[in-house]
C-alpha cells in the first residue's frame, strides 16, 4: 500500500512497503481501549520527536518554522484523545512498548548528515503507518465515536508525513532520499510482520 499526502508531490512517494495485516485490525478492534491509550501516548511522542529535532539542529531556522507548528498540532491531537479517554472513564496509564519504535530508532545512523536524513524518514514512516491504520479503524471500527475520531485525524496525519518528506527533500537529493526510504520501509514492515501480544497502534 502506498501511503502519501493527497494532492502534493509527496503523493508520488511510496512510504509503506507492506500494508497492515487483517490480524492487526482484528486485534485493534477487539482491544480498542488499549489502542486508544496507546494512541494518546503516540501523539505525545510525536510532539516530542518534532521538538527533539528542533533542539538537535537549532541553527536550522527552516526546520523550526515547520516543526514548531507540527509539535503544537500533535499536542492538540493528544488532548483530543485524552478528552475521549476521560469521557469513557479510561485512565491514561503507562503501557509496555512493542519493539516497533526502538527497532526504528536503531536504524537511524549516528553520523551527520545521515542522522538527519534517517530521522526525517523514520518520523515520516511512523506518521505514514499511523495514517494507514487510522484509515483502517475509521472504516472498520464498530464504535462510531472512534470512527469519527480517526476519520477527523486522517488529513493532518497525511500532512505530517508529507512535511517530513519535504524537510528531507530541501536538504538532500531525491535519489538519495528514495533509496534510503526504500531500505527503511522494508525494515519497518518487517518490524510489524509478527503480531505483538497486546494491541498497540504500532504492534
Biotite code that builds the C-alpha atoms (Angstrom):
import biotite.structure as struc

atoms = struc.array([
    struc.Atom([0.000, 0.000, 0.000], chain_id="A", res_id=1, res_name="UNK", atom_name="CA", element="C"),
    struc.Atom([1.341, 3.404, -0.965], chain_id="A", res_id=2, res_name="UNK", atom_name="CA", element="C"),
    struc.Atom([0.567, 5.980, 1.672], chain_id="A", res_id=3, res_name="UNK", atom_name="CA", element="C"),
    struc.Atom([1.147, 9.570, 0.638], chain_id="A", res_id=4, res_name="UNK", atom_name="CA", element="C"),
    struc.Atom([-0.192, 13.047, 1.157], chain_id="A", res_id=5, res_name="UNK", atom_name="CA", element="C"),
    struc.Atom([-3.040, 13.728, -1.279], chain_id="A", res_id=6, res_name="UNK", atom_name="CA", element="C"),
    struc.Atom([-2.625, 16.387, -3.992], chain_id="A", res_id=7, res_name="UNK", atom_name="CA", element="C"),
    struc.Atom([1.043, 17.054, -3.358], chain_id="A", res_id=8, res_name="UNK", atom_name="CA", element="C"),
    struc.Atom([4.421, 15.987, -4.764], chain_id="A", res_id=9, res_name="UNK", atom_name="CA", element="C"),
    struc.Atom([4.581, 13.537, -1.870], chain_id="A", res_id=10, res_name="UNK", atom_name="CA", element="C"),
    struc.Atom([1.728, 11.592, -3.483], chain_id="A", res_id=11, res_name="UNK", atom_name="CA", element="C"),
    struc.Atom([4.289, 10.065, -5.833], chain_id="A", res_id=12, res_name="UNK", atom_name="CA", element="C"),
    struc.Atom([6.334, 8.754, -2.911], chain_id="A", res_id=13, res_name="UNK", atom_name="CA", element="C"),
    struc.Atom([5.631, 5.211, -1.744], chain_id="A", res_id=14, res_name="UNK", atom_name="CA", element="C"),
    struc.Atom([6.186, 5.194, 2.001], chain_id="A", res_id=15, res_name="UNK", atom_name="CA", element="C"),
    struc.Atom([4.973, 1.788, 3.157], chain_id="A", res_id=16, res_name="UNK", atom_name="CA", element="C"),
    struc.Atom([6.450, -1.420, 1.792], chain_id="A", res_id=17, res_name="UNK", atom_name="CA", element="C"),
    struc.Atom([3.539, -3.564, 3.016], chain_id="A", res_id=18, res_name="UNK", atom_name="CA", element="C"),
    struc.Atom([0.023, -2.928, 4.330], chain_id="A", res_id=19, res_name="UNK", atom_name="CA", element="C"),
    struc.Atom([-1.073, -3.660, 7.865], chain_id="A", res_id=20, res_name="UNK", atom_name="CA", element="C"),
    struc.Atom([-2.389, -7.169, 8.360], chain_id="A", res_id=21, res_name="UNK", atom_name="CA", element="C"),
    struc.Atom([-6.014, -8.139, 8.852], chain_id="A", res_id=22, res_name="UNK", atom_name="CA", element="C"),
    struc.Atom([-4.878, -9.763, 12.107], chain_id="A", res_id=23, res_name="UNK", atom_name="CA", element="C"),
    struc.Atom([-3.710, -6.387, 13.453], chain_id="A", res_id=24, res_name="UNK", atom_name="CA", element="C"),
    struc.Atom([-7.051, -4.779, 12.582], chain_id="A", res_id=25, res_name="UNK", atom_name="CA", element="C"),
    struc.Atom([-8.977, -7.538, 14.337], chain_id="A", res_id=26, res_name="UNK", atom_name="CA", element="C"),
    struc.Atom([-6.741, -7.254, 17.413], chain_id="A", res_id=27, res_name="UNK", atom_name="CA", element="C"),
    struc.Atom([-7.036, -3.459, 17.457], chain_id="A", res_id=28, res_name="UNK", atom_name="CA", element="C"),
    struc.Atom([-10.832, -3.572, 17.279], chain_id="A", res_id=29, res_name="UNK", atom_name="CA", element="C"),
    struc.Atom([-11.011, -6.259, 19.977], chain_id="A", res_id=30, res_name="UNK", atom_name="CA", element="C"),
    struc.Atom([-8.777, -4.231, 22.324], chain_id="A", res_id=31, res_name="UNK", atom_name="CA", element="C"),
    struc.Atom([-9.977, -0.747, 21.407], chain_id="A", res_id=32, res_name="UNK", atom_name="CA", element="C"),
    struc.Atom([-9.349, 0.757, 24.873], chain_id="A", res_id=33, res_name="UNK", atom_name="CA", element="C"),
    struc.Atom([-5.678, -0.294, 24.787], chain_id="A", res_id=34, res_name="UNK", atom_name="CA", element="C"),
    struc.Atom([-5.262, 1.159, 21.308], chain_id="A", res_id=35, res_name="UNK", atom_name="CA", element="C"),
    struc.Atom([-6.855, 4.422, 22.440], chain_id="A", res_id=36, res_name="UNK", atom_name="CA", element="C"),
    struc.Atom([-4.496, 4.708, 25.421], chain_id="A", res_id=37, res_name="UNK", atom_name="CA", element="C"),
    struc.Atom([-1.553, 3.928, 23.163], chain_id="A", res_id=38, res_name="UNK", atom_name="CA", element="C"),
    struc.Atom([-2.792, 6.468, 20.633], chain_id="A", res_id=39, res_name="UNK", atom_name="CA", element="C"),
    struc.Atom([-2.592, 9.177, 23.276], chain_id="A", res_id=40, res_name="UNK", atom_name="CA", element="C"),
    struc.Atom([0.990, 8.184, 24.053], chain_id="A", res_id=41, res_name="UNK", atom_name="CA", element="C"),
    struc.Atom([1.828, 8.155, 20.321], chain_id="A", res_id=42, res_name="UNK", atom_name="CA", element="C"),
    struc.Atom([0.559, 11.708, 19.819], chain_id="A", res_id=43, res_name="UNK", atom_name="CA", element="C"),
    struc.Atom([2.607, 12.949, 22.751], chain_id="A", res_id=44, res_name="UNK", atom_name="CA", element="C"),
    struc.Atom([5.701, 11.115, 21.499], chain_id="A", res_id=45, res_name="UNK", atom_name="CA", element="C"),
    struc.Atom([5.221, 12.596, 18.025], chain_id="A", res_id=46, res_name="UNK", atom_name="CA", element="C"),
    struc.Atom([5.267, 16.090, 19.530], chain_id="A", res_id=47, res_name="UNK", atom_name="CA", element="C"),
    struc.Atom([8.436, 15.129, 21.375], chain_id="A", res_id=48, res_name="UNK", atom_name="CA", element="C"),
    struc.Atom([10.122, 13.961, 18.170], chain_id="A", res_id=49, res_name="UNK", atom_name="CA", element="C"),
    struc.Atom([9.427, 17.295, 16.492], chain_id="A", res_id=50, res_name="UNK", atom_name="CA", element="C"),
    struc.Atom([10.804, 19.208, 19.474], chain_id="A", res_id=51, res_name="UNK", atom_name="CA", element="C"),
    struc.Atom([13.840, 16.936, 19.718], chain_id="A", res_id=52, res_name="UNK", atom_name="CA", element="C"),
    struc.Atom([14.759, 17.670, 16.108], chain_id="A", res_id=53, res_name="UNK", atom_name="CA", element="C"),
    struc.Atom([14.397, 21.412, 16.726], chain_id="A", res_id=54, res_name="UNK", atom_name="CA", element="C"),
    struc.Atom([16.758, 21.204, 19.692], chain_id="A", res_id=55, res_name="UNK", atom_name="CA", element="C"),
    struc.Atom([19.216, 18.963, 17.831], chain_id="A", res_id=56, res_name="UNK", atom_name="CA", element="C"),
    struc.Atom([19.532, 21.385, 14.893], chain_id="A", res_id=57, res_name="UNK", atom_name="CA", element="C"),
    struc.Atom([18.940, 24.837, 16.438], chain_id="A", res_id=58, res_name="UNK", atom_name="CA", element="C"),
    struc.Atom([20.724, 26.761, 13.678], chain_id="A", res_id=59, res_name="UNK", atom_name="CA", element="C"),
    struc.Atom([18.357, 25.396, 11.026], chain_id="A", res_id=60, res_name="UNK", atom_name="CA", element="C"),
    struc.Atom([15.665, 28.068, 11.092], chain_id="A", res_id=61, res_name="UNK", atom_name="CA", element="C"),
    struc.Atom([13.615, 26.423, 8.376], chain_id="A", res_id=62, res_name="UNK", atom_name="CA", element="C"),
    struc.Atom([13.356, 23.318, 10.485], chain_id="A", res_id=63, res_name="UNK", atom_name="CA", element="C"),
    struc.Atom([11.987, 25.181, 13.474], chain_id="A", res_id=64, res_name="UNK", atom_name="CA", element="C"),
    struc.Atom([9.454, 27.039, 11.343], chain_id="A", res_id=65, res_name="UNK", atom_name="CA", element="C"),
    struc.Atom([7.937, 23.729, 10.242], chain_id="A", res_id=66, res_name="UNK", atom_name="CA", element="C"),
    struc.Atom([8.350, 21.599, 13.345], chain_id="A", res_id=67, res_name="UNK", atom_name="CA", element="C"),
    struc.Atom([7.109, 24.060, 15.959], chain_id="A", res_id=68, res_name="UNK", atom_name="CA", element="C"),
    struc.Atom([3.557, 24.168, 14.498], chain_id="A", res_id=69, res_name="UNK", atom_name="CA", element="C"),
    struc.Atom([3.736, 20.407, 13.977], chain_id="A", res_id=70, res_name="UNK", atom_name="CA", element="C"),
    struc.Atom([4.547, 19.820, 17.651], chain_id="A", res_id=71, res_name="UNK", atom_name="CA", element="C"),
    struc.Atom([1.618, 22.027, 18.681], chain_id="A", res_id=72, res_name="UNK", atom_name="CA", element="C"),
    struc.Atom([-0.753, 20.122, 16.421], chain_id="A", res_id=73, res_name="UNK", atom_name="CA", element="C"),
    struc.Atom([0.440, 16.763, 17.778], chain_id="A", res_id=74, res_name="UNK", atom_name="CA", element="C"),
    struc.Atom([-0.290, 18.016, 21.304], chain_id="A", res_id=75, res_name="UNK", atom_name="CA", element="C"),
    struc.Atom([-3.748, 19.140, 20.178], chain_id="A", res_id=76, res_name="UNK", atom_name="CA", element="C"),
    struc.Atom([-4.342, 15.594, 18.938], chain_id="A", res_id=77, res_name="UNK", atom_name="CA", element="C"),
    struc.Atom([-3.107, 14.253, 22.264], chain_id="A", res_id=78, res_name="UNK", atom_name="CA", element="C"),
    struc.Atom([-5.655, 16.461, 24.013], chain_id="A", res_id=79, res_name="UNK", atom_name="CA", element="C"),
    struc.Atom([-8.461, 15.197, 21.744], chain_id="A", res_id=80, res_name="UNK", atom_name="CA", element="C"),
    struc.Atom([-7.641, 11.590, 22.561], chain_id="A", res_id=81, res_name="UNK", atom_name="CA", element="C"),
    struc.Atom([-7.216, 12.397, 26.257], chain_id="A", res_id=82, res_name="UNK", atom_name="CA", element="C"),
    struc.Atom([-10.670, 14.027, 26.328], chain_id="A", res_id=83, res_name="UNK", atom_name="CA", element="C"),
    struc.Atom([-12.201, 10.919, 24.779], chain_id="A", res_id=84, res_name="UNK", atom_name="CA", element="C"),
    struc.Atom([-10.465, 8.718, 27.339], chain_id="A", res_id=85, res_name="UNK", atom_name="CA", element="C"),
    struc.Atom([-11.789, 10.905, 30.141], chain_id="A", res_id=86, res_name="UNK", atom_name="CA", element="C"),
    struc.Atom([-15.351, 10.786, 28.749], chain_id="A", res_id=87, res_name="UNK", atom_name="CA", element="C"),
    struc.Atom([-15.081, 6.999, 28.817], chain_id="A", res_id=88, res_name="UNK", atom_name="CA", element="C"),
    struc.Atom([-13.554, 6.926, 32.316], chain_id="A", res_id=89, res_name="UNK", atom_name="CA", element="C"),
    struc.Atom([-10.429, 5.258, 30.956], chain_id="A", res_id=90, res_name="UNK", atom_name="CA", element="C"),
    struc.Atom([-7.245, 6.184, 32.807], chain_id="A", res_id=91, res_name="UNK", atom_name="CA", element="C"),
    struc.Atom([-4.196, 7.181, 30.803], chain_id="A", res_id=92, res_name="UNK", atom_name="CA", element="C"),
    struc.Atom([-1.586, 4.763, 32.104], chain_id="A", res_id=93, res_name="UNK", atom_name="CA", element="C"),
    struc.Atom([1.836, 3.546, 31.021], chain_id="A", res_id=94, res_name="UNK", atom_name="CA", element="C"),
    struc.Atom([1.859, 0.663, 28.567], chain_id="A", res_id=95, res_name="UNK", atom_name="CA", element="C"),
    struc.Atom([4.643, -1.736, 27.719], chain_id="A", res_id=96, res_name="UNK", atom_name="CA", element="C"),
    struc.Atom([6.113, -0.692, 24.396], chain_id="A", res_id=97, res_name="UNK", atom_name="CA", element="C"),
    struc.Atom([6.206, -3.080, 21.438], chain_id="A", res_id=98, res_name="UNK", atom_name="CA", element="C"),
    struc.Atom([9.568, -3.376, 19.613], chain_id="A", res_id=99, res_name="UNK", atom_name="CA", element="C"),
    struc.Atom([8.474, -1.086, 16.748], chain_id="A", res_id=100, res_name="UNK", atom_name="CA", element="C"),
    struc.Atom([9.730, 2.294, 17.991], chain_id="A", res_id=101, res_name="UNK", atom_name="CA", element="C"),
    struc.Atom([13.015, 1.015, 19.401], chain_id="A", res_id=102, res_name="UNK", atom_name="CA", element="C"),
    struc.Atom([13.593, -1.039, 16.260], chain_id="A", res_id=103, res_name="UNK", atom_name="CA", element="C"),
    struc.Atom([13.186, 2.007, 14.037], chain_id="A", res_id=104, res_name="UNK", atom_name="CA", element="C"),
    struc.Atom([15.406, 4.107, 16.306], chain_id="A", res_id=105, res_name="UNK", atom_name="CA", element="C"),
    struc.Atom([18.207, 1.578, 15.877], chain_id="A", res_id=106, res_name="UNK", atom_name="CA", element="C"),
    struc.Atom([18.065, 2.115, 12.111], chain_id="A", res_id=107, res_name="UNK", atom_name="CA", element="C"),
    struc.Atom([18.996, 5.793, 12.415], chain_id="A", res_id=108, res_name="UNK", atom_name="CA", element="C"),
    struc.Atom([22.652, 6.240, 11.550], chain_id="A", res_id=109, res_name="UNK", atom_name="CA", element="C"),
    struc.Atom([24.749, 8.178, 14.059], chain_id="A", res_id=110, res_name="UNK", atom_name="CA", element="C"),
    struc.Atom([26.896, 10.351, 11.797], chain_id="A", res_id=111, res_name="UNK", atom_name="CA", element="C"),
    struc.Atom([25.683, 13.560, 10.196], chain_id="A", res_id=112, res_name="UNK", atom_name="CA", element="C"),
    struc.Atom([24.208, 14.274, 7.721], chain_id="A", res_id=113, res_name="UNK", atom_name="CA", element="C"),
    struc.Atom([22.914, 10.686, 7.548], chain_id="A", res_id=114, res_name="UNK", atom_name="CA", element="C"),
    struc.Atom([21.467, 11.030, 11.038], chain_id="A", res_id=115, res_name="UNK", atom_name="CA", element="C"),
    struc.Atom([19.305, 13.963, 9.967], chain_id="A", res_id=116, res_name="UNK", atom_name="CA", element="C"),
    struc.Atom([18.116, 12.152, 6.848], chain_id="A", res_id=117, res_name="UNK", atom_name="CA", element="C"),
    struc.Atom([17.222, 8.975, 8.714], chain_id="A", res_id=118, res_name="UNK", atom_name="CA", element="C"),
    struc.Atom([15.495, 10.919, 11.481], chain_id="A", res_id=119, res_name="UNK", atom_name="CA", element="C"),
    struc.Atom([13.218, 12.633, 8.954], chain_id="A", res_id=120, res_name="UNK", atom_name="CA", element="C"),
    struc.Atom([12.422, 9.392, 7.155], chain_id="A", res_id=121, res_name="UNK", atom_name="CA", element="C"),
    struc.Atom([11.802, 7.351, 10.287], chain_id="A", res_id=122, res_name="UNK", atom_name="CA", element="C"),
    struc.Atom([9.482, 10.057, 11.634], chain_id="A", res_id=123, res_name="UNK", atom_name="CA", element="C"),
    struc.Atom([7.709, 10.125, 8.281], chain_id="A", res_id=124, res_name="UNK", atom_name="CA", element="C"),
    struc.Atom([7.349, 6.340, 8.229], chain_id="A", res_id=125, res_name="UNK", atom_name="CA", element="C"),
    struc.Atom([5.746, 6.352, 11.659], chain_id="A", res_id=126, res_name="UNK", atom_name="CA", element="C"),
    struc.Atom([3.321, 9.053, 10.548], chain_id="A", res_id=127, res_name="UNK", atom_name="CA", element="C"),
    struc.Atom([2.554, 7.157, 7.334], chain_id="A", res_id=128, res_name="UNK", atom_name="CA", element="C"),
    struc.Atom([1.835, 3.951, 9.265], chain_id="A", res_id=129, res_name="UNK", atom_name="CA", element="C"),
    struc.Atom([-0.341, 5.894, 11.704], chain_id="A", res_id=130, res_name="UNK", atom_name="CA", element="C"),
    struc.Atom([-2.288, 7.347, 8.784], chain_id="A", res_id=131, res_name="UNK", atom_name="CA", element="C"),
    struc.Atom([-2.806, 3.932, 7.225], chain_id="A", res_id=132, res_name="UNK", atom_name="CA", element="C"),
    struc.Atom([-4.007, 2.395, 10.480], chain_id="A", res_id=133, res_name="UNK", atom_name="CA", element="C"),
    struc.Atom([-6.274, 5.317, 11.321], chain_id="A", res_id=134, res_name="UNK", atom_name="CA", element="C"),
    struc.Atom([-7.874, 4.895, 7.906], chain_id="A", res_id=135, res_name="UNK", atom_name="CA", element="C"),
    struc.Atom([-8.490, 1.213, 8.644], chain_id="A", res_id=136, res_name="UNK", atom_name="CA", element="C"),
    struc.Atom([-10.051, 1.992, 12.014], chain_id="A", res_id=137, res_name="UNK", atom_name="CA", element="C"),
    struc.Atom([-12.098, 4.862, 10.582], chain_id="A", res_id=138, res_name="UNK", atom_name="CA", element="C"),
    struc.Atom([-13.526, 2.449, 8.024], chain_id="A", res_id=139, res_name="UNK", atom_name="CA", element="C"),
    struc.Atom([-13.972, -0.701, 10.115], chain_id="A", res_id=140, res_name="UNK", atom_name="CA", element="C"),
    struc.Atom([-14.281, 0.075, 13.833], chain_id="A", res_id=141, res_name="UNK", atom_name="CA", element="C"),
    struc.Atom([-17.698, -0.913, 15.204], chain_id="A", res_id=142, res_name="UNK", atom_name="CA", element="C"),
    struc.Atom([-17.512, 2.117, 17.526], chain_id="A", res_id=143, res_name="UNK", atom_name="CA", element="C"),
    struc.Atom([-18.997, 5.209, 15.856], chain_id="A", res_id=144, res_name="UNK", atom_name="CA", element="C"),
    struc.Atom([-17.148, 7.632, 18.142], chain_id="A", res_id=145, res_name="UNK", atom_name="CA", element="C"),
    struc.Atom([-13.803, 6.005, 17.324], chain_id="A", res_id=146, res_name="UNK", atom_name="CA", element="C"),
    struc.Atom([-14.598, 6.023, 13.605], chain_id="A", res_id=147, res_name="UNK", atom_name="CA", element="C"),
    struc.Atom([-15.260, 9.763, 13.867], chain_id="A", res_id=148, res_name="UNK", atom_name="CA", element="C"),
    struc.Atom([-12.049, 10.431, 15.811], chain_id="A", res_id=149, res_name="UNK", atom_name="CA", element="C"),
    struc.Atom([-9.805, 8.544, 13.412], chain_id="A", res_id=150, res_name="UNK", atom_name="CA", element="C"),
    struc.Atom([-11.549, 9.998, 10.380], chain_id="A", res_id=151, res_name="UNK", atom_name="CA", element="C"),
    struc.Atom([-11.073, 13.513, 11.750], chain_id="A", res_id=152, res_name="UNK", atom_name="CA", element="C"),
    struc.Atom([-7.318, 12.993, 12.128], chain_id="A", res_id=153, res_name="UNK", atom_name="CA", element="C"),
    struc.Atom([-6.628, 11.475, 8.703], chain_id="A", res_id=154, res_name="UNK", atom_name="CA", element="C"),
    struc.Atom([-5.934, 14.678, 6.786], chain_id="A", res_id=155, res_name="UNK", atom_name="CA", element="C"),
    struc.Atom([-3.492, 16.037, 9.349], chain_id="A", res_id=156, res_name="UNK", atom_name="CA", element="C"),
    struc.Atom([-1.662, 12.699, 9.592], chain_id="A", res_id=157, res_name="UNK", atom_name="CA", element="C"),
    struc.Atom([-1.181, 12.731, 5.821], chain_id="A", res_id=158, res_name="UNK", atom_name="CA", element="C"),
    struc.Atom([0.139, 16.287, 6.040], chain_id="A", res_id=159, res_name="UNK", atom_name="CA", element="C"),
    struc.Atom([2.570, 15.283, 8.785], chain_id="A", res_id=160, res_name="UNK", atom_name="CA", element="C"),
    struc.Atom([4.440, 12.633, 6.832], chain_id="A", res_id=161, res_name="UNK", atom_name="CA", element="C"),
    struc.Atom([4.380, 14.953, 3.852], chain_id="A", res_id=162, res_name="UNK", atom_name="CA", element="C"),
    struc.Atom([6.122, 17.620, 5.942], chain_id="A", res_id=163, res_name="UNK", atom_name="CA", element="C"),
    struc.Atom([8.909, 15.233, 6.899], chain_id="A", res_id=164, res_name="UNK", atom_name="CA", element="C"),
    struc.Atom([9.447, 14.332, 3.249], chain_id="A", res_id=165, res_name="UNK", atom_name="CA", element="C"),
    struc.Atom([9.606, 17.999, 2.224], chain_id="A", res_id=166, res_name="UNK", atom_name="CA", element="C"),
    struc.Atom([12.074, 18.787, 5.001], chain_id="A", res_id=167, res_name="UNK", atom_name="CA", element="C"),
    struc.Atom([14.279, 15.976, 3.748], chain_id="A", res_id=168, res_name="UNK", atom_name="CA", element="C"),
    struc.Atom([13.899, 16.960, 0.099], chain_id="A", res_id=169, res_name="UNK", atom_name="CA", element="C"),
    struc.Atom([15.010, 20.512, 0.881], chain_id="A", res_id=170, res_name="UNK", atom_name="CA", element="C"),
    struc.Atom([18.256, 19.188, 2.361], chain_id="A", res_id=171, res_name="UNK", atom_name="CA", element="C"),
    struc.Atom([19.079, 16.028, 0.384], chain_id="A", res_id=172, res_name="UNK", atom_name="CA", element="C"),
    struc.Atom([18.915, 14.911, -3.233], chain_id="A", res_id=173, res_name="UNK", atom_name="CA", element="C"),
    struc.Atom([15.847, 12.991, -4.297], chain_id="A", res_id=174, res_name="UNK", atom_name="CA", element="C"),
    struc.Atom([17.753, 9.848, -5.433], chain_id="A", res_id=175, res_name="UNK", atom_name="CA", element="C"),
    struc.Atom([19.399, 9.629, -2.008], chain_id="A", res_id=176, res_name="UNK", atom_name="CA", element="C"),
    struc.Atom([16.014, 10.064, -0.323], chain_id="A", res_id=177, res_name="UNK", atom_name="CA", element="C"),
    struc.Atom([14.243, 7.445, -2.401], chain_id="A", res_id=178, res_name="UNK", atom_name="CA", element="C"),
    struc.Atom([16.992, 4.861, -1.981], chain_id="A", res_id=179, res_name="UNK", atom_name="CA", element="C"),
    struc.Atom([17.122, 5.266, 1.788], chain_id="A", res_id=180, res_name="UNK", atom_name="CA", element="C"),
    struc.Atom([13.331, 5.322, 2.149], chain_id="A", res_id=181, res_name="UNK", atom_name="CA", element="C"),
    struc.Atom([13.092, 2.066, 0.214], chain_id="A", res_id=182, res_name="UNK", atom_name="CA", element="C"),
    struc.Atom([15.578, 0.474, 2.614], chain_id="A", res_id=183, res_name="UNK", atom_name="CA", element="C"),
    struc.Atom([13.867, 1.778, 5.740], chain_id="A", res_id=184, res_name="UNK", atom_name="CA", element="C"),
    struc.Atom([10.342, 0.964, 4.582], chain_id="A", res_id=185, res_name="UNK", atom_name="CA", element="C"),
    struc.Atom([11.223, -2.707, 4.097], chain_id="A", res_id=186, res_name="UNK", atom_name="CA", element="C"),
    struc.Atom([12.687, -2.860, 7.599], chain_id="A", res_id=187, res_name="UNK", atom_name="CA", element="C"),
    struc.Atom([9.675, -1.005, 9.025], chain_id="A", res_id=188, res_name="UNK", atom_name="CA", element="C"),
    struc.Atom([7.327, -3.597, 7.525], chain_id="A", res_id=189, res_name="UNK", atom_name="CA", element="C"),
    struc.Atom([9.445, -6.403, 8.948], chain_id="A", res_id=190, res_name="UNK", atom_name="CA", element="C"),
    struc.Atom([9.024, -4.968, 12.447], chain_id="A", res_id=191, res_name="UNK", atom_name="CA", element="C"),
    struc.Atom([5.259, -5.389, 12.053], chain_id="A", res_id=192, res_name="UNK", atom_name="CA", element="C"),
    struc.Atom([5.334, -8.795, 10.379], chain_id="A", res_id=193, res_name="UNK", atom_name="CA", element="C"),
    struc.Atom([4.714, -10.634, 13.662], chain_id="A", res_id=194, res_name="UNK", atom_name="CA", element="C"),
    struc.Atom([1.671, -9.563, 15.663], chain_id="A", res_id=195, res_name="UNK", atom_name="CA", element="C"),
    struc.Atom([2.575, -8.442, 19.174], chain_id="A", res_id=196, res_name="UNK", atom_name="CA", element="C"),
    struc.Atom([0.864, -9.966, 22.205], chain_id="A", res_id=197, res_name="UNK", atom_name="CA", element="C"),
    struc.Atom([-1.223, -6.880, 23.052], chain_id="A", res_id=198, res_name="UNK", atom_name="CA", element="C"),
    struc.Atom([-2.830, -4.369, 20.743], chain_id="A", res_id=199, res_name="UNK", atom_name="CA", element="C"),
    struc.Atom([-0.905, -1.173, 20.130], chain_id="A", res_id=200, res_name="UNK", atom_name="CA", element="C"),
    struc.Atom([-1.110, 1.417, 17.380], chain_id="A", res_id=201, res_name="UNK", atom_name="CA", element="C"),
    struc.Atom([2.228, 0.131, 16.036], chain_id="A", res_id=202, res_name="UNK", atom_name="CA", element="C"),
    struc.Atom([2.252, -3.524, 17.049], chain_id="A", res_id=203, res_name="UNK", atom_name="CA", element="C"),
])
